[in-house]
Amino acid sequence: MRKLILSKIWKIESDNSQLMQRIKEELSLYEESFAVEDFKLEIKLVDHNMLKNLQRKKGGGVLRIKEHNYMLECKINLKNNLITIYINREKNSAIAYLKKWNSMGFETAETGIGRIIHEVVFIPITLINFSKDMILLHASSVLDINSGIGMVFTGYGGSGKTKIEEYILNNFSGTLFLSDDILLVSLDGRAYPNFNYPKIYGYNVKKKSPLESKILANRGLSDRLQWYLKNTFNDSSVRRRIDPRYLYDGRISKTADKIKIFILSDKERQIENEEAVKMLYDIILDEYSRIIFNPLEVSDLHKLSERIKTDLKKGINSLIADNGFEVIFTKNEETGKIIRGNESLSRLLFD
């Protein structure tokens, strides 16, 4: 299977037919491609002992990324752009169930493979190889069809990115889904869709609301019970991934040729360009140090890590200088009121 993902061609294979079917379903939003691949991704199910042996090995030119929530390892050969993910095949069904219950999304590495390959492979590898041309933003984004502008909502975790994305897409029919969590933008301001399924946390959802009904539809009793219990005691400890086609009635965007950046903040004050650049840069470091920068440094690839950081900061600075940004105050404000109170959003969505 070859797919155009984040502007690059990926060839994806697995030695397990069930896992491959799940991957095909998750990646079906991306266009098929018959061109020569930029990267090759292999996904293998292995037993526990083999995985442990793999984790002990070290080799030149190989970067290893561990996803600590699951027993798996991602091995990246930087010389030939071959990426291999090894997933532990959990034989004990009771242990597998316990791990699923303890996870935020009631998922295993196999059921969560779509999230894993986006977060551990597609985003990091694109950034590592194309940091001079691409900028990473921690942002949800929505395309306004009439203007062709991608509305980019960025900010720290919990600032309301998913909430404003969900509100706009469910209340304004002239909009399309672009990304939920991470957005890749070229230096000329073109935004590429990230179809990693939106992660809806407990704090994004009102109890017994239509959104909660949609999230929990067709889920088993244990799945629903885990959601209700975790959501009752800590609404930031539970989430569910949901296909954006189902969540947003099939309204999916391909690219946005231009963008408008909105920084969500709980502090009612203006932010200067220099502070905005530092803020967006620090957010990416905070979100991706574990997956990109720390593994590079552990693998003695310090120069590559520093080069990517330098490129990232330069790219964000250029993006802010060319496109500008607006600050949206979100604390204790109803989402509809936030949108109506912002002149740029009102003009895009209501005109």
TORVODREN-165499 format. One line per field, with one value per residue (C-alpha): residue number from 1; x, y, z; residue in one letter. Coordinates in steps of 0.001 Angstrom, whole numbers. Each point is the difference from the previous one (the first is absolute). Example, Ala and Ser with C-alpha at 12.3 -4.5 7.8 and 13.67 -1.06 7.14 Angstrom:
# TORVODREN-165499
resi	(1;2)
X	(12300;1370)
Y	(-4500;3440)
Z	(7800;-660)
resn	(A;S)
//
This chain:
# TORVODREN-165499
resi	(1;2;3;4;5;6;7;8;9;10;11;12;13;14;15;16;17;18;19;20;21;22;23;24;25;26;27;28;29;30;31;32;33;34;35;36;37;38;39;40;41;42;43;44;45;46;47;48;49;50;51;52;53;54;55;56;57;58;59;60;61;62;63;64;65;66;67;68;69;70;71;72;73;74;75;76;77;78;79;80;81;82;83;84;85;86;87;88;89;90;91;92;93;94;95;96;97;98;99;100;101;102;103;104;105;106;107;108;109;110;111;112;113;114;115;116;117;118;119;120;121;122;123;124;125;126;127;128;129;130;131;132;133;134;135;136;137;138;139;140;141;142;143;144;145;146;147;148;149;150;151;152;153;154;155;156;157;158;159;160;161;162;163;164;165;166;167;168;169;170;171;172;173;174;175;176;177;178;179;180;181;182;183;184;185;186;187;188;189;190;191;192;193;194;195;196;197;198;199;200;201;202;203;204;205;206;207;208;209;210;211;212;213;214;215;216;217;218;219;220;221;222;223;224;225;226;227;228;229;230;231;232;233;234;235;236;237;238;239;240;241;242;243;244;245;246;247;248;249;250;251;252;253;254;255;256;257;258;259;260;261;262;263;264;265;266;267;268;269;270;271;272;273;274;275;276;277;278;279;280;281;282;283;284;285;286;287;288;289;290;291;292;293;294;295;296;297;298;299;300;301;302;303;304;305;306;307;308;309;310;311;312;313;314;315;316;317;318;319;320;321;322;323;324;325;326;327;328;329;330;331;332;333;334;335;336;337;338;339;340;341;342;343;344;345;346;347;348;349;350;351)
X	(0;1332;-1525;620;340;1164;1163;2256;-461;-92;95;-1577;107;-808;532;-3413;-3120;-2336;2363;460;-3766;-250;2807;-1687;-3228;1738;1980;-2830;-427;3364;383;1433;3264;1843;3194;3280;-153;1972;-237;-792;-1790;-149;-2175;638;-1658;2622;90;1198;3486;789;-1073;2248;2967;-622;-66;3456;1649;1721;1199;1489;-2412;-3002;-2368;-2261;-3233;-1912;-3702;-138;-3741;404;2548;1329;3084;467;3364;951;2880;975;2198;-2657;-3246;-1233;-2164;-1019;-2481;91;-3157;-213;-2549;-1619;-885;-1587;-3525;-465;3159;-977;-3415;1529;2335;-2927;-2010;2912;599;-1599;-1638;-1016;2370;2918;2968;-1872;-3294;1872;2391;-1367;858;3374;1214;-1083;1618;3071;739;-1668;483;3518;1432;-1395;1471;3385;362;-1643;456;1352;-3214;-2710;-1239;-1709;-2814;-1904;-3361;-3482;-1038;-3105;-273;-2462;-1217;-1007;3290;2269;1611;1041;-916;2801;-631;3147;834;1024;-1711;-3501;-321;-3055;1394;-2192;-3009;64;683;-2993;-2282;830;-342;-3327;-1496;1337;-647;2482;2970;2167;2177;3763;1677;-749;3315;3064;163;2808;445;2432;2111;-2310;-2996;-1649;-1571;-63;-2793;765;-2674;1048;-3443;-1022;552;-3015;728;-2550;325;-999;-3369;-3116;-1608;-2970;654;-371;3811;300;-2637;1923;3301;-1413;-2220;722;2450;-130;-1163;3526;1061;-2935;398;3675;-937;-2680;2122;3184;-1949;-1734;3227;2414;-1257;3553;897;-2322;-399;-1309;1214;-2708;48;-371;-2257;-2487;609;-398;-2360;2640;1249;3733;2530;3007;2219;-267;2044;-11;-506;-1092;1583;-1902;1837;-2353;845;-1581;1630;-1705;2991;1780;3014;2876;1505;3126;-2031;-2328;2938;1497;-3378;-696;3575;-122;-3315;1496;3063;-2278;-2251;2684;3186;-868;-675;2537;2704;778;385;2284;2213;43;1061;2950;-1655;363;861;-3103;-2141;1435;-383;-3688;-563;1721;-2010;-3218;563;973;-3044;-2426;1564;-434;-3585;-972;1749;-1750;-3463;-364;-2258;-2823;-436;-3338;-835;-1749;-210;-3572;-1425;-2722;1397;-2713;580;3757;-603;-2542;2338;2916;-294;2160;-1841;-3386;914;1182;-2872;-3025;618)
Y	(0;3431;3168;3735;1057;3457;718;-3118;-3483;-2837;-3717;-1892;-3757;-2410;-3721;-249;160;1171;2783;1002;203;2334;2159;183;1125;2703;1318;-147;3781;503;-180;-3118;477;-1992;2057;-1222;242;2484;-2302;-3646;-1055;-3613;-1044;-3351;-1885;-1760;-1879;1586;-1594;1079;3555;65;-1246;2686;2685;-1052;335;3138;870;2897;2148;-1480;2099;-1730;1521;-1701;506;-422;-583;-3301;-2759;1056;1439;2111;-517;2622;-452;3550;-1190;-1674;1458;-3411;84;-3156;-143;-3093;-539;-2422;-2721;-271;-3681;394;1309;1112;2138;1394;972;1632;2063;1064;1039;2030;1842;3389;-1149;-3554;-1290;-2342;557;-1946;1899;3282;-595;2949;2439;-1613;170;3643;1101;-2254;-256;2382;3245;-648;-1404;2839;2527;-1752;-121;3255;2408;2708;-74;-943;1525;-1951;1646;-1442;1019;-952;1468;469;1091;2744;-1063;3456;1738;-3047;1014;-2552;1271;-1233;-169;-505;186;-2059;-3304;556;3489;-983;-935;-3059;1719;2912;-2363;-2154;3015;1561;-3236;-837;3477;1345;-2162;1878;-1450;-3118;-1921;480;-1159;-622;-17;520;2041;-3;3270;809;3161;1622;-508;-3084;-2285;-3771;-2051;-2307;-2693;-1529;-542;2843;-806;1140;321;-167;3752;642;-1684;911;-2982;-1470;2375;-921;-11;-2541;-2171;132;-859;-2992;-1351;-3642;-431;-2952;54;-15;2787;2180;-838;986;3326;776;-968;1808;3014;247;128;1707;1219;520;-3679;-1401;552;-1682;163;361;-45;3647;-1140;-1249;2852;2711;-1630;-667;3608;-543;2365;-860;3074;3678;2290;2801;182;2315;-675;406;-493;-1157;1416;39;3382;3098;1874;622;-2063;1442;-1865;-1062;-1458;-1780;-1640;-1161;-1277;-2092;-1311;-939;-1799;-2241;-709;-915;-2220;-1685;-171;-3547;-1175;1975;1912;-2275;-3137;1940;1059;-3480;-1334;2459;2038;3289;2030;-1225;827;3518;544;-939;2317;2867;-614;-223;3321;1733;-1462;1123;3460;210;-1281;2570;2816;-873;-907;1813;-1337;941;-823;-1426;124;-3272;-248;-579;1126;-1827;-1080;1647;3267;-253;-358;2812;2239;-420;2148;-2224;-3207;1681;1314;-3403;-2017;2287;1932)
Z	(0;-997;1426;-341;3646;1099;-3577;-100;-1508;2530;-812;2895;616;2825;527;1704;-2183;2789;1000;-3645;-454;2996;-1382;-3421;1652;2072;-2970;-2528;277;-1698;-3779;-1626;-1868;-2662;202;1452;3786;2081;3025;688;3186;1176;2947;1671;2840;2130;3289;3232;30;-3555;801;3071;-2069;-2599;2667;1250;-3410;-1192;-3482;-1910;-1977;1795;2093;2516;1270;2817;569;3778;186;-1848;-494;-3390;-1601;-3101;-1736;-2585;-2417;-885;-2872;-2130;1433;1132;3132;1847;2860;2197;2071;2895;-679;3422;531;3423;-637;3637;-93;-3391;1351;3102;-2181;-2134;3070;1393;-3272;-648;-3208;955;-2678;-568;-2290;-2679;263;397;-2908;-1997;2800;570;-3594;-280;3267;32;-3745;-2469;1951;1401;-3241;-2100;2425;207;-3784;-1052;2903;-2333;-2051;2506;3259;2743;1980;2944;-1425;-1054;-3330;-2122;-3640;-928;-3453;-1281;718;-266;3295;2577;3467;2273;3749;2046;3690;2990;780;1380;-1486;-2051;-3432;-507;1546;-2450;-2922;967;493;-3373;-1962;1633;-385;-3317;-3052;-2190;1884;-338;2475;-446;3248;3655;1833;-2199;-3197;-2543;-1899;-2822;95;-2573;2318;-1525;2621;-538;1561;2899;68;3293;1524;2348;3678;1984;3722;2771;603;-3645;471;1946;1681;-1920;-2904;-3704;-232;2818;-1660;-3279;1701;1869;-2785;-929;2883;2371;3615;1468;-2340;1039;3699;-53;-1621;2604;3015;-1049;-1167;3377;2008;-2416;-3362;-1286;530;-2665;-3725;-3117;-3580;-2605;-3794;-1152;-2853;2575;2443;-2653;-2502;-2637;-239;-500;-1601;-2175;479;860;-2222;2568;3749;2799;3398;3270;3308;2751;3416;3449;691;-1350;-1398;-3269;-1056;-2013;-2971;1860;2873;-2441;-1782;3305;1182;-3126;13;3700;-483;-2697;2145;2898;-2133;-2103;2090;1088;-3544;-2076;1840;2955;-2211;-2367;2881;1557;-3428;-46;-2739;1873;-3086;-1813;3049;223;-3743;145;2986;-1818;-3183;2001;1760;-3255;-1725;2707;-22;-3780;195;2626;-1888;-3279;1300;3297;2758;2320;3668;1112;3707;878;3794;1256;-3346;-1944;-3392;-2074;1830;-635;-3743;-180;1993;-2416;-3111;-2213;912;-365;-3424;-1181;1425;-250;-3258)
resn	(M;R;K;L;I;L;S;K;I;W;K;I;E;S;D;N;S;Q;L;M;Q;R;I;K;E;E;L;S;L;Y;E;E;S;F;A;V;E;D;F;K;L;E;I;K;L;V;D;H;N;M;L;K;N;L;Q;R;K;K;G;G;G;V;L;R;I;K;E;H;N;Y;M;L;E;C;K;I;N;L;K;N;N;L;I;T;I;Y;I;N;R;E;K;N;S;A;I;A;Y;L;K;K;W;N;S;M;G;F;E;T;A;E;T;G;I;G;R;I;I;H;E;V;V;F;I;P;I;T;L;I;N;F;S;K;D;M;I;L;L;H;A;S;S;V;L;D;I;N;S;G;I;G;M;V;F;T;G;Y;G;G;S;G;K;T;K;I;E;E;Y;I;L;N;N;F;S;G;T;L;F;L;S;D;D;I;L;L;V;S;L;D;G;R;A;Y;P;N;F;N;Y;P;K;I;Y;G;Y;N;V;K;K;K;S;P;L;E;S;K;I;L;A;N;R;G;L;S;D;R;L;Q;W;Y;L;K;N;T;F;N;D;S;S;V;R;R;R;I;D;P;R;Y;L;Y;D;G;R;I;S;K;T;A;D;K;I;K;I;F;I;L;S;D;K;E;R;Q;I;E;N;E;E;A;V;K;M;L;Y;D;I;I;L;D;E;Y;S;R;I;I;F;N;P;L;E;V;S;D;L;H;K;L;S;E;R;I;K;T;D;L;K;K;G;I;N;S;L;I;A;D;N;G;F;E;V;I;F;T;K;N;E;E;T;G;K;I;I;R;G;N;E;S;L;S;R;L;L;F;D)
//
